[in-house]
Every structure is written in C-alpha cells, then in structure tokens.
Amino acid sequence: MDLYAETNREALEAPYNMWADLQAKWVQETKDEFGTAIEPGGRVITSIGRLIDSFPPKMASEFREAMDLTGVGSHPAFVRAFANIAERLSEGTPVAGRGPSPLGQKAPDAAPKSIAQIMYPKNPSANDER
C-alpha cells in the first residue's frame, strides 16, 4: 500500500515538476540574454510593461493573467518579440543638443548670401566678393 501511495504521488507531481523545471530554465535563459534589463525597473521589462499597459484595461489584465498562468512571459523568444514590438511602437528619445548648427551660422556683420552662394557653396566664383 505504501508503494502504491508513493508511486501515485510521484505520478501526480511529475507534470508540475516538469513545468517548474521548464520555467526555471526559461527564466535563466532570459536572464542570460537580457541581464539586468529584465529586472524590475530595467529597460526591457519597463518597455514591455508600457506596451501591455497600452492595451484596453480588461485585455491587459487578461493578458497578464494568461502570461502568469502559462509562464510564457518568461520564455526568451516571447521577451525578445515583445521587446522588439515595444521598441518599434514607443516614442523616441530626446535628441541631445550640441549648440547651433555651424552650417546655419554667420558672422553678425556678414552680408546675406546670394542665391548663387546658397546653391553652389563650393563654387569659387560664387564666393568672390565682387
């Protein structure tokens, strides 16, 4: 009787253990690929979270529930795909300014350029002071 109980318990626990081992493997592979970017506050996890938050509230809630139930949110391919989608749909970053453009600058006392100078800036005759 004890043998039957032990065998039956092992048979019942085997699918869960297999699922738990698979989840641990996916989490490790994802950490190896993305490093700290998938930890809370990381770049990748934040962008994926914002993407999911852009869904209608009910859809976002159900989607997160499905990811938690199946564990697919830990799969490296899922994270890679959603990070790619989030990157494509997110706003760009601010452009760092480095001062005014040197091409648009002129001395305060300089006369305005002629049309020939504007159209052909490298033409020597356009730059003659005649």
Distance bins in CASP14 RR format, pairs under 12 A and 6 or more apart:
PFRMAT RR
TARGET T0000
AUTHOR 0000-0000-0000
RMODE 2
METHOD distances of the structure
MODEL  1
1 7 0 0 0 0 0 1 0 0 0 0 0
1 8 0 0 0 0 0 1 0 0 0 0 0
2 8 0 0 0 0 0 1 0 0 0 0 0
2 9 0 0 0 0 0 1 0 0 0 0 0
3 9 0 0 0 0 0 1 0 0 0 0 0
3 10 0 0 0 0 0 1 0 0 0 0 0
4 10 0 0 0 0 0 1 0 0 0 0 0
4 11 0 0 0 0 0 1 0 0 0 0 0
5 11 0 0 0 0 0 1 0 0 0 0 0
5 12 0 0 0 0 0 1 0 0 0 0 0
6 12 0 0 0 0 0 1 0 0 0 0 0
6 13 0 0 0 0 0 1 0 0 0 0 0
7 13 0 0 0 0 0 1 0 0 0 0 0
7 14 0 0 0 0 0 1 0 0 0 0 0
8 14 0 0 0 0 0 1 0 0 0 0 0
9 16 0 0 0 0 0 1 0 0 0 0 0
9 17 0 0 0 0 0 1 0 0 0 0 0
10 16 0 0 0 0 0 1 0 0 0 0 0
10 17 0 0 0 0 1 0 0 0 0 0 0
11 17 0 0 0 0 0 1 0 0 0 0 0
11 18 0 0 0 0 0 1 0 0 0 0 0
13 19 0 0 0 0 0 1 0 0 0 0 0
13 20 0 0 0 0 1 0 0 0 0 0 0
13 21 0 0 0 0 0 1 0 0 0 0 0
14 20 0 0 0 0 0 1 0 0 0 0 0
14 21 0 0 0 0 0 1 0 0 0 0 0
15 21 0 0 0 0 0 1 0 0 0 0 0
15 22 0 0 0 0 0 1 0 0 0 0 0
16 22 0 0 0 0 0 1 0 0 0 0 0
16 23 0 0 0 0 0 1 0 0 0 0 0
17 23 0 0 0 0 0 1 0 0 0 0 0
17 24 0 0 0 0 0 1 0 0 0 0 0
18 24 0 0 0 0 0 1 0 0 0 0 0
18 25 0 0 0 0 0 1 0 0 0 0 0
19 25 0 0 0 0 0 1 0 0 0 0 0
19 26 0 0 0 0 0 1 0 0 0 0 0
19 69 0 0 0 0 0 1 0 0 0 0 0
19 70 0 0 0 0 1 0 0 0 0 0 0
19 71 0 0 0 0 1 0 0 0 0 0 0
19 72 0 0 0 0 0 1 0 0 0 0 0
19 74 0 0 0 0 0 1 0 0 0 0 0
20 26 0 0 0 0 0 1 0 0 0 0 0
20 27 0 0 0 0 0 1 0 0 0 0 0
20 71 0 0 0 0 0 1 0 0 0 0 0
20 74 0 0 0 0 0 1 0 0 0 0 0
21 27 0 0 0 0 0 1 0 0 0 0 0
21 28 0 0 0 0 0 1 0 0 0 0 0
22 28 0 0 0 0 0 1 0 0 0 0 0
22 29 0 0 0 0 0 1 0 0 0 0 0
22 70 0 0 0 0 0 1 0 0 0 0 0
22 71 0 0 0 0 1 0 0 0 0 0 0
22 72 0 0 0 0 0 1 0 0 0 0 0
22 74 0 0 0 0 1 0 0 0 0 0 0
22 75 0 0 0 0 1 0 0 0 0 0 0
23 29 0 0 0 0 0 1 0 0 0 0 0
23 30 0 0 0 0 0 1 0 0 0 0 0
23 67 0 0 0 0 0 1 0 0 0 0 0
23 68 0 0 0 0 0 1 0 0 0 0 0
23 69 0 0 0 0 0 1 0 0 0 0 0
23 70 0 0 0 0 1 0 0 0 0 0 0
23 71 1 0 0 1 0 0 0 0 0 0 0
23 72 0 0 0 0 1 0 0 0 0 0 0
23 73 0 0 0 0 1 0 0 0 0 0 0
23 74 1 0 1 0 0 0 0 0 0 0 0
23 75 0 0 0 0 1 0 0 0 0 0 0
24 30 0 0 0 0 0 1 0 0 0 0 0
24 31 0 0 0 0 0 1 0 0 0 0 0
24 71 0 0 0 0 0 1 0 0 0 0 0
24 74 0 0 0 0 1 0 0 0 0 0 0
25 31 0 0 0 0 0 1 0 0 0 0 0
25 32 0 0 0 0 0 1 0 0 0 0 0
25 71 0 0 0 0 0 1 0 0 0 0 0
25 74 0 0 0 0 1 0 0 0 0 0 0
25 75 0 0 0 0 1 0 0 0 0 0 0
25 76 0 0 0 0 1 0 0 0 0 0 0
26 32 0 0 0 0 0 1 0 0 0 0 0
26 33 0 0 0 0 0 1 0 0 0 0 0
26 38 0 0 0 0 0 1 0 0 0 0 0
26 67 0 0 0 0 0 1 0 0 0 0 0
26 70 0 0 0 0 0 1 0 0 0 0 0
26 71 1 0 0 1 0 0 0 0 0 0 0
26 72 0 0 0 0 1 0 0 0 0 0 0
26 73 0 0 0 0 1 0 0 0 0 0 0
26 74 1 0 1 0 0 0 0 0 0 0 0
26 75 1 0 1 0 0 0 0 0 0 0 0
26 76 1 0 0 1 0 0 0 0 0 0 0
26 77 0 0 0 0 1 0 0 0 0 0 0
26 78 0 0 0 0 1 0 0 0 0 0 0
26 79 0 0 0 0 1 0 0 0 0 0 0
26 80 0 0 0 0 0 1 0 0 0 0 0
27 33 0 0 0 0 0 1 0 0 0 0 0
27 34 0 0 0 0 0 1 0 0 0 0 0
27 35 0 0 0 0 0 1 0 0 0 0 0
27 38 0 0 0 0 1 0 0 0 0 0 0
27 39 0 0 0 0 0 1 0 0 0 0 0
27 71 0 0 0 0 1 0 0 0 0 0 0
27 72 0 0 0 0 0 1 0 0 0 0 0
27 73 0 0 0 0 1 0 0 0 0 0 0
27 74 1 0 1 0 0 0 0 0 0 0 0
27 75 0 0 0 0 1 0 0 0 0 0 0
27 76 0 0 0 0 1 0 0 0 0 0 0
27 78 0 0 0 0 0 1 0 0 0 0 0
27 79 0 0 0 0 0 1 0 0 0 0 0
28 34 0 0 0 0 0 1 0 0 0 0 0
28 35 0 0 0 0 0 1 0 0 0 0 0
28 38 0 0 0 0 0 1 0 0 0 0 0
28 74 0 0 0 0 1 0 0 0 0 0 0
28 75 0 0 0 0 0 1 0 0 0 0 0
28 76 0 0 0 0 1 0 0 0 0 0 0
29 35 0 0 0 0 0 1 0 0 0 0 0
29 38 0 0 0 0 0 1 0 0 0 0 0
29 74 0 0 0 0 1 0 0 0 0 0 0
29 75 0 0 0 0 1 0 0 0 0 0 0
29 76 1 0 1 0 0 0 0 0 0 0 0
29 77 0 0 0 0 1 0 0 0 0 0 0
29 78 0 0 0 0 0 1 0 0 0 0 0
29 79 0 0 0 0 1 0 0 0 0 0 0
29 80 0 0 0 0 0 1 0 0 0 0 0
30 36 0 0 0 0 0 1 0 0 0 0 0
30 37 0 0 0 0 1 0 0 0 0 0 0
30 38 1 0 1 0 0 0 0 0 0 0 0
30 39 0 0 0 0 0 1 0 0 0 0 0
30 44 0 0 0 0 1 0 0 0 0 0 0
30 45 0 0 0 0 0 1 0 0 0 0 0
30 48 0 0 0 0 0 1 0 0 0 0 0
30 71 0 0 0 0 0 1 0 0 0 0 0
30 72 0 0 0 0 0 1 0 0 0 0 0
30 73 0 0 0 0 1 0 0 0 0 0 0
30 74 1 0 1 0 0 0 0 0 0 0 0
30 75 1 0 0 1 0 0 0 0 0 0 0
30 76 1 0 1 0 0 0 0 0 0 0 0
30 77 0 0 0 0 1 0 0 0 0 0 0
30 78 0 0 0 0 1 0 0 0 0 0 0
30 79 1 0 1 0 0 0 0 0 0 0 0
30 80 0 0 0 0 1 0 0 0 0 0 0
30 82 0 0 0 0 0 1 0 0 0 0 0
30 83 0 0 0 0 0 1 0 0 0 0 0
31 37 0 0 0 0 1 0 0 0 0 0 0
31 38 1 0 0 1 0 0 0 0 0 0 0
31 39 0 0 0 0 1 0 0 0 0 0 0
31 44 0 0 0 0 0 1 0 0 0 0 0
31 45 0 0 0 0 0 1 0 0 0 0 0
31 74 0 0 0 0 1 0 0 0 0 0 0
31 76 0 0 0 0 1 0 0 0 0 0 0
31 79 0 0 0 0 0 1 0 0 0 0 0
32 38 0 0 0 0 0 1 0 0 0 0 0
32 76 0 0 0 0 1 0 0 0 0 0 0
32 79 0 0 0 0 0 1 0 0 0 0 0
33 44 0 0 0 0 1 0 0 0 0 0 0
33 74 0 0 0 0 0 1 0 0 0 0 0
33 75 0 0 0 0 0 1 0 0 0 0 0
33 76 1 0 1 0 0 0 0 0 0 0 0
33 77 0 0 0 0 1 0 0 0 0 0 0
33 78 0 0 0 0 0 1 0 0 0 0 0
33 79 1 0 0 1 0 0 0 0 0 0 0
33 80 1 0 0 1 0 0 0 0 0 0 0
33 83 0 0 0 0 0 1 0 0 0 0 0
34 42 0 0 0 0 1 0 0 0 0 0 0
34 43 0 0 0 0 1 0 0 0 0 0 0
34 44 1 0 1 0 0 0 0 0 0 0 0
34 45 0 0 0 0 1 0 0 0 0 0 0
34 47 0 0 0 0 0 1 0 0 0 0 0
34 48 0 0 0 0 0 1 0 0 0 0 0
34 74 0 0 0 0 0 1 0 0 0 0 0
34 76 1 0 0 1 0 0 0 0 0 0 0
34 78 0 0 0 0 0 1 0 0 0 0 0
34 79 1 0 0 1 0 0 0 0 0 0 0
34 80 0 0 0 0 1 0 0 0 0 0 0
34 82 0 0 0 0 0 1 0 0 0 0 0
34 83 1 0 0 1 0 0 0 0 0 0 0
35 42 0 0 0 0 1 0 0 0 0 0 0
35 43 0 0 0 0 0 1 0 0 0 0 0
35 44 0 0 0 0 1 0 0 0 0 0 0
35 45 0 0 0 0 0 1 0 0 0 0 0
35 76 0 0 0 0 0 1 0 0 0 0 0
35 79 0 0 0 0 0 1 0 0 0 0 0
36 42 1 0 0 1 0 0 0 0 0 0 0
36 43 0 0 0 0 1 0 0 0 0 0 0
36 44 0 0 0 0 1 0 0 0 0 0 0
36 45 0 0 0 0 1 0 0 0 0 0 0
36 46 0 0 0 0 0 1 0 0 0 0 0
37 43 1 0 1 0 0 0 0 0 0 0 0
37 44 1 0 1 0 0 0 0 0 0 0 0
37 45 1 0 0 1 0 0 0 0 0 0 0
37 46 0 0 0 0 1 0 0 0 0 0 0
37 47 0 0 0 0 1 0 0 0 0 0 0
37 48 0 0 0 0 0 1 0 0 0 0 0
37 79 0 0 0 0 1 0 0 0 0 0 0
37 80 0 0 0 0 0 1 0 0 0 0 0
37 83 0 0 0 0 1 0 0 0 0 0 0
37 86 0 0 0 0 0 1 0 0 0 0 0
37 87 0 0 0 0 0 1 0 0 0 0 0
38 44 1 0 1 0 0 0 0 0 0 0 0
38 45 1 0 1 0 0 0 0 0 0 0 0
38 46 0 0 0 0 1 0 0 0 0 0 0
38 47 0 0 0 0 0 1 0 0 0 0 0
38 48 0 0 0 0 1 0 0 0 0 0 0
38 49 0 0 0 0 0 1 0 0 0 0 0
38 73 0 0 0 0 0 1 0 0 0 0 0
38 74 0 0 0 0 1 0 0 0 0 0 0
38 75 0 0 0 0 0 1 0 0 0 0 0
38 76 0 0 0 0 1 0 0 0 0 0 0
38 78 0 0 0 0 0 1 0 0 0 0 0
38 79 1 0 0 1 0 0 0 0 0 0 0
38 80 0 0 0 0 0 1 0 0 0 0 0
38 82 0 0 0 0 0 1 0 0 0 0 0
38 83 0 0 0 0 1 0 0 0 0 0 0
39 45 1 0 0 1 0 0 0 0 0 0 0
39 46 0 0 0 0 0 1 0 0 0 0 0
40 46 0 0 0 0 1 0 0 0 0 0 0
40 48 0 0 0 0 0 1 0 0 0 0 0
40 49 0 0 0 0 0 1 0 0 0 0 0
41 47 0 0 0 0 0 1 0 0 0 0 0
41 48 0 0 0 0 0 1 0 0 0 0 0
41 49 0 0 0 0 0 1 0 0 0 0 0
41 50 0 0 0 0 0 1 0 0 0 0 0
42 48 0 0 0 0 1 0 0 0 0 0 0
42 49 0 0 0 0 0 1 0 0 0 0 0
42 50 0 0 0 0 0 1 0 0 0 0 0
42 83 0 0 0 0 0 1 0 0 0 0 0
43 49 0 0 0 0 0 1 0 0 0 0 0
43 50 0 0 0 0 0 1 0 0 0 0 0
43 83 0 0 0 0 1 0 0 0 0 0 0
43 86 0 0 0 0 1 0 0 0 0 0 0
43 87 0 0 0 0 1 0 0 0 0 0 0
43 90 0 0 0 0 0 1 0 0 0 0 0
43 93 0 0 0 0 0 1 0 0 0 0 0
44 50 0 0 0 0 0 1 0 0 0 0 0
44 51 0 0 0 0 0 1 0 0 0 0 0
44 76 0 0 0 0 0 1 0 0 0 0 0
44 78 0 0 0 0 0 1 0 0 0 0 0
44 79 1 0 0 1 0 0 0 0 0 0 0
44 80 0 0 0 0 1 0 0 0 0 0 0
44 81 0 0 0 0 0 1 0 0 0 0 0
44 82 0 0 0 0 1 0 0 0 0 0 0
44 83 1 0 1 0 0 0 0 0 0 0 0
44 84 0 0 0 0 0 1 0 0 0 0 0
44 85 0 0 0 0 0 1 0 0 0 0 0
44 86 0 0 0 0 1 0 0 0 0 0 0
44 87 0 0 0 0 1 0 0 0 0 0 0
44 90 0 0 0 0 0 1 0 0 0 0 0
45 51 0 0 0 0 0 1 0 0 0 0 0
45 52 0 0 0 0 0 1 0 0 0 0 0
45 73 0 0 0 0 0 1 0 0 0 0 0
45 74 0 0 0 0 0 1 0 0 0 0 0
45 79 0 0 0 0 1 0 0 0 0 0 0
45 82 0 0 0 0 1 0 0 0 0 0 0
45 83 0 0 0 0 1 0 0 0 0 0 0
45 86 0 0 0 0 1 0 0 0 0 0 0
46 52 0 0 0 0 0 1 0 0 0 0 0
46 53 0 0 0 0 0 1 0 0 0 0 0
46 82 0 0 0 0 0 1 0 0 0 0 0
46 83 0 0 0 0 0 1 0 0 0 0 0
46 86 0 0 0 0 1 0 0 0 0 0 0
46 87 0 0 0 0 0 1 0 0 0 0 0
46 90 0 0 0 0 1 0 0 0 0 0 0
47 53 0 0 0 0 0 1 0 0 0 0 0
47 54 0 0 0 0 0 1 0 0 0 0 0
47 79 0 0 0 0 0 1 0 0 0 0 0
47 82 0 0 0 0 1 0 0 0 0 0 0
47 83 1 0 0 1 0 0 0 0 0 0 0
47 84 0 0 0 0 1 0 0 0 0 0 0
47 85 0 0 0 0 1 0 0 0 0 0 0
47 86 1 1 0 0 0 0 0 0 0 0 0
47 87 1 0 0 1 0 0 0 0 0 0 0
47 88 0 0 0 0 0 1 0 0 0 0 0
47 89 0 0 0 0 1 0 0 0 0 0 0
47 90 1 0 1 0 0 0 0 0 0 0 0
47 91 0 0 0 0 0 1 0 0 0 0 0
47 92 0 0 0 0 0 1 0 0 0 0 0
47 93 0 0 0 0 0 1 0 0 0 0 0
48 54 0 0 0 0 0 1 0 0 0 0 0
48 55 0 0 0 0 0 1 0 0 0 0 0
48 60 0 0 0 0 0 1 0 0 0 0 0
48 63 0 0 0 0 0 1 0 0 0 0 0
48 64 0 0 0 0 0 1 0 0 0 0 0
48 67 0 0 0 0 0 1 0 0 0 0 0
48 73 0 0 0 0 1 0 0 0 0 0 0
48 78 0 0 0 0 1 0 0 0 0 0 0
48 79 1 0 0 1 0 0 0 0 0 0 0
48 80 0 0 0 0 0 1 0 0 0 0 0
48 81 0 0 0 0 1 0 0 0 0 0 0
48 82 1 0 1 0 0 0 0 0 0 0 0
48 83 1 0 0 1 0 0 0 0 0 0 0
48 84 0 0 0 0 0 1 0 0 0 0 0
48 85 0 0 0 0 1 0 0 0 0 0 0
48 86 1 0 1 0 0 0 0 0 0 0 0
48 87 0 0 0 0 1 0 0 0 0 0 0
48 89 0 0 0 0 0 1 0 0 0 0 0
48 90 0 0 0 0 0 1 0 0 0 0 0
49 55 0 0 0 0 1 0 0 0 0 0 0
49 60 0 0 0 0 1 0 0 0 0 0 0
49 63 0 0 0 0 0 1 0 0 0 0 0
49 64 0 0 0 0 1 0 0 0 0 0 0
49 67 0 0 0 0 0 1 0 0 0 0 0
49 73 0 0 0 0 0 1 0 0 0 0 0
49 79 0 0 0 0 0 1 0 0 0 0 0
49 82 0 0 0 0 1 0 0 0 0 0 0
49 83 0 0 0 0 0 1 0 0 0 0 0
49 85 0 0 0 0 0 1 0 0 0 0 0
49 86 1 0 0 1 0 0 0 0 0 0 0
49 89 0 0 0 0 0 1 0 0 0 0 0
49 90 0 0 0 0 0 1 0 0 0 0 0
50 60 0 0 0 0 0 1 0 0 0 0 0
50 82 0 0 0 0 0 1 0 0 0 0 0
50 83 0 0 0 0 0 1 0 0 0 0 0
50 85 0 0 0 0 0 1 0 0 0 0 0
50 86 1 0 0 1 0 0 0 0 0 0 0
50 87 0 0 0 0 0 1 0 0 0 0 0
50 89 0 0 0 0 1 0 0 0 0 0 0
50 90 1 0 0 1 0 0 0 0 0 0 0
50 91 0 0 0 0 1 0 0 0 0 0 0
51 60 0 0 0 0 1 0 0 0 0 0 0
51 63 0 0 0 0 0 1 0 0 0 0 0
51 64 0 0 0 0 0 1 0 0 0 0 0
51 79 0 0 0 0 0 1 0 0 0 0 0
51 81 0 0 0 0 0 1 0 0 0 0 0
51 82 1 0 0 1 0 0 0 0 0 0 0
51 83 0 0 0 0 1 0 0 0 0 0 0
51 84 0 0 0 0 0 1 0 0 0 0 0
51 85 1 0 0 1 0 0 0 0 0 0 0
51 86 1 0 1 0 0 0 0 0 0 0 0
51 87 0 0 0 0 1 0 0 0 0 0 0
51 88 0 0 0 0 1 0 0 0 0 0 0
51 89 1 0 0 1 0 0 0 0 0 0 0
51 90 1 0 0 1 0 0 0 0 0 0 0
52 59 0 0 0 0 1 0 0 0 0 0 0
52 60 1 0 1 0 0 0 0 0 0 0 0
52 61 0 0 0 0 1 0 0 0 0 0 0
52 62 0 0 0 0 0 1 0 0 0 0 0
52 63 1 0 0 1 0 0 0 0 0 0 0
52 64 1 0 0 1 0 0 0 0 0 0 0
52 65 0 0 0 0 0 1 0 0 0 0 0
52 66 0 0 0 0 0 1 0 0 0 0 0
52 67 0 0 0 0 1 0 0 0 0 0 0
52 73 0 0 0 0 0 1 0 0 0 0 0
52 78 0 0 0 0 0 1 0 0 0 0 0
52 82 0 0 0 0 1 0 0 0 0 0 0
52 83 0 0 0 0 0 1 0 0 0 0 0
52 85 0 0 0 0 0 1 0 0 0 0 0
52 86 0 0 0 0 1 0 0 0 0 0 0
52 89 0 0 0 0 0 1 0 0 0 0 0
53 59 0 0 0 0 0 1 0 0 0 0 0
53 60 1 0 0 1 0 0 0 0 0 0 0
53 61 0 0 0 0 0 1 0 0 0 0 0
53 63 0 0 0 0 0 1 0 0 0 0 0
53 64 0 0 0 0 1 0 0 0 0 0 0
53 86 0 0 0 0 0 1 0 0 0 0 0
53 90 0 0 0 0 0 1 0 0 0 0 0
54 60 1 0 0 1 0 0 0 0 0 0 0
54 63 0 0 0 0 0 1 0 0 0 0 0
54 82 0 0 0 0 0 1 0 0 0 0 0
54 85 0 0 0 0 0 1 0 0 0 0 0
54 86 0 0 0 0 1 0 0 0 0 0 0
54 89 1 0 0 1 0 0 0 0 0 0 0
54 90 0 0 0 0 1 0 0 0 0 0 0
54 91 0 0 0 0 0 1 0 0 0 0 0
55 61 0 0 0 0 1 0 0 0 0 0 0
55 62 0 0 0 0 1 0 0 0 0 0 0
55 63 1 0 0 1 0 0 0 0 0 0 0
55 64 0 0 0 0 1 0 0 0 0 0 0
55 82 0 0 0 0 0 1 0 0 0 0 0
55 85 0 0 0 0 0 1 0 0 0 0 0
55 89 0 0 0 0 0 1 0 0 0 0 0
56 62 0 0 0 0 1 0 0 0 0 0 0
56 63 0 0 0 0 0 1 0 0 0 0 0
57 63 0 0 0 0 0 1 0 0 0 0 0
57 64 0 0 0 0 0 1 0 0 0 0 0
58 64 0 0 0 0 0 1 0 0 0 0 0
58 65 0 0 0 0 0 1 0 0 0 0 0
59 65 0 0 0 0 0 1 0 0 0 0 0
59 66 0 0 0 0 0 1 0 0 0 0 0
60 66 0 0 0 0 0 1 0 0 0 0 0
60 67 0 0 0 0 0 1 0 0 0 0 0
61 67 0 0 0 0 0 1 0 0 0 0 0
61 68 0 0 0 0 0 1 0 0 0 0 0
62 68 0 0 0 0 0 1 0 0 0 0 0
62 69 0 0 0 0 0 1 0 0 0 0 0
63 69 0 0 0 0 0 1 0 0 0 0 0
63 70 0 0 0 0 0 1 0 0 0 0 0
63 72 0 0 0 0 0 1 0 0 0 0 0
63 73 0 0 0 0 0 1 0 0 0 0 0
63 78 0 0 0 0 0 1 0 0 0 0 0
63 82 0 0 0 0 0 1 0 0 0 0 0
64 70 0 0 0 0 0 1 0 0 0 0 0
64 71 0 0 0 0 0 1 0 0 0 0 0
64 72 0 0 0 0 0 1 0 0 0 0 0
64 73 0 0 0 0 1 0 0 0 0 0 0
65 71 0 0 0 0 0 1 0 0 0 0 0
65 72 0 0 0 0 0 1 0 0 0 0 0
65 73 0 0 0 0 0 1 0 0 0 0 0
66 72 1 0 0 1 0 0 0 0 0 0 0
66 73 0 0 0 0 1 0 0 0 0 0 0
66 78 0 0 0 0 0 1 0 0 0 0 0
67 73 1 0 1 0 0 0 0 0 0 0 0
67 74 0 0 0 0 1 0 0 0 0 0 0
67 75 0 0 0 0 1 0 0 0 0 0 0
67 78 0 0 0 0 1 0 0 0 0 0 0
67 79 0 0 0 0 0 1 0 0 0 0 0
67 82 0 0 0 0 1 0 0 0 0 0 0
68 74 0 0 0 0 1 0 0 0 0 0 0
70 78 0 0 0 0 1 0 0 0 0 0 0
71 78 0 0 0 0 1 0 0 0 0 0 0
71 79 0 0 0 0 0 1 0 0 0 0 0
72 78 1 0 1 0 0 0 0 0 0 0 0
72 79 0 0 0 0 1 0 0 0 0 0 0
72 81 0 0 0 0 0 1 0 0 0 0 0
72 82 0 0 0 0 0 1 0 0 0 0 0
73 79 1 0 0 1 0 0 0 0 0 0 0
73 80 0 0 0 0 0 1 0 0 0 0 0
73 81 0 0 0 0 0 1 0 0 0 0 0
73 82 0 0 0 0 1 0 0 0 0 0 0
73 83 0 0 0 0 0 1 0 0 0 0 0
74 82 0 0 0 0 0 1 0 0 0 0 0
75 81 0 0 0 0 1 0 0 0 0 0 0
75 82 0 0 0 0 0 1 0 0 0 0 0
76 82 0 0 0 0 0 1 0 0 0 0 0
76 83 0 0 0 0 0 1 0 0 0 0 0
77 83 0 0 0 0 0 1 0 0 0 0 0
77 84 0 0 0 0 0 1 0 0 0 0 0
78 84 0 0 0 0 0 1 0 0 0 0 0
78 85 0 0 0 0 0 1 0 0 0 0 0
79 85 0 0 0 0 0 1 0 0 0 0 0
79 86 0 0 0 0 0 1 0 0 0 0 0
80 86 0 0 0 0 0 1 0 0 0 0 0
80 87 0 0 0 0 0 1 0 0 0 0 0
81 87 0 0 0 0 0 1 0 0 0 0 0
81 88 0 0 0 0 0 1 0 0 0 0 0
82 88 0 0 0 0 0 1 0 0 0 0 0
82 89 0 0 0 0 0 1 0 0 0 0 0
82 90 0 0 0 0 0 1 0 0 0 0 0
83 89 0 0 0 0 0 1 0 0 0 0 0
83 90 0 0 0 0 0 1 0 0 0 0 0
84 90 0 0 0 0 0 1 0 0 0 0 0
86 92 0 0 0 0 0 1 0 0 0 0 0
87 93 0 0 0 0 0 1 0 0 0 0 0
99 105 0 0 0 0 1 0 0 0 0 0 0
100 106 0 0 0 0 0 1 0 0 0 0 0
103 113 0 0 0 0 0 1 0 0 0 0 0
103 118 0 0 0 0 0 1 0 0 0 0 0
103 121 0 0 0 0 1 0 0 0 0 0 0
104 110 0 0 0 0 0 1 0 0 0 0 0
104 113 0 0 0 0 0 1 0 0 0 0 0
104 118 0 0 0 0 0 1 0 0 0 0 0
104 121 0 0 0 0 0 1 0 0 0 0 0
106 112 0 0 0 0 1 0 0 0 0 0 0
106 113 1 0 0 1 0 0 0 0 0 0 0
106 117 0 0 0 0 0 1 0 0 0 0 0
106 118 0 0 0 0 0 1 0 0 0 0 0
107 113 0 0 0 0 0 1 0 0 0 0 0
110 117 0 0 0 0 0 1 0 0 0 0 0
110 129 0 0 0 0 0 1 0 0 0 0 0
111 117 0 0 0 0 1 0 0 0 0 0 0
111 129 0 0 0 0 1 0 0 0 0 0 0
112 118 0 0 0 0 1 0 0 0 0 0 0
113 119 0 0 0 0 1 0 0 0 0 0 0
113 120 0 0 0 0 0 1 0 0 0 0 0
113 121 0 0 0 0 1 0 0 0 0 0 0
113 126 0 0 0 0 1 0 0 0 0 0 0
113 127 0 0 0 0 1 0 0 0 0 0 0
113 129 0 0 0 0 0 1 0 0 0 0 0
114 120 0 0 0 0 1 0 0 0 0 0 0
114 121 0 0 0 0 0 1 0 0 0 0 0
114 123 0 0 0 0 0 1 0 0 0 0 0
114 125 0 0 0 0 0 1 0 0 0 0 0
114 126 1 0 0 1 0 0 0 0 0 0 0
114 127 0 0 0 0 1 0 0 0 0 0 0
114 128 0 0 0 0 0 1 0 0 0 0 0
114 129 0 0 0 0 0 1 0 0 0 0 0
114 130 0 0 0 0 0 1 0 0 0 0 0
115 121 0 0 0 0 0 1 0 0 0 0 0
115 123 0 0 0 0 0 1 0 0 0 0 0
115 126 0 0 0 0 1 0 0 0 0 0 0
116 122 0 0 0 0 0 1 0 0 0 0 0
116 123 1 0 0 1 0 0 0 0 0 0 0
116 124 0 0 0 0 0 1 0 0 0 0 0
116 125 1 0 0 1 0 0 0 0 0 0 0
116 126 1 0 1 0 0 0 0 0 0 0 0
116 127 0 0 0 0 1 0 0 0 0 0 0
116 128 0 0 0 0 1 0 0 0 0 0 0
116 130 0 0 0 0 0 1 0 0 0 0 0
117 123 0 0 0 0 1 0 0 0 0 0 0
117 124 0 0 0 0 0 1 0 0 0 0 0
117 125 0 0 0 0 1 0 0 0 0 0 0
117 126 1 0 1 0 0 0 0 0 0 0 0
117 127 1 0 0 1 0 0 0 0 0 0 0
117 128 0 0 0 0 1 0 0 0 0 0 0
117 129 0 0 0 0 0 1 0 0 0 0 0
117 130 0 0 0 0 0 1 0 0 0 0 0
118 126 0 0 0 0 1 0 0 0 0 0 0
118 127 0 0 0 0 0 1 0 0 0 0 0
119 126 1 0 0 1 0 0 0 0 0 0 0
120 126 1 0 1 0 0 0 0 0 0 0 0
120 127 0 0 0 0 1 0 0 0 0 0 0
120 128 0 0 0 0 0 1 0 0 0 0 0
121 127 1 0 0 1 0 0 0 0 0 0 0
124 130 0 0 0 0 0 1 0 0 0 0 0
END
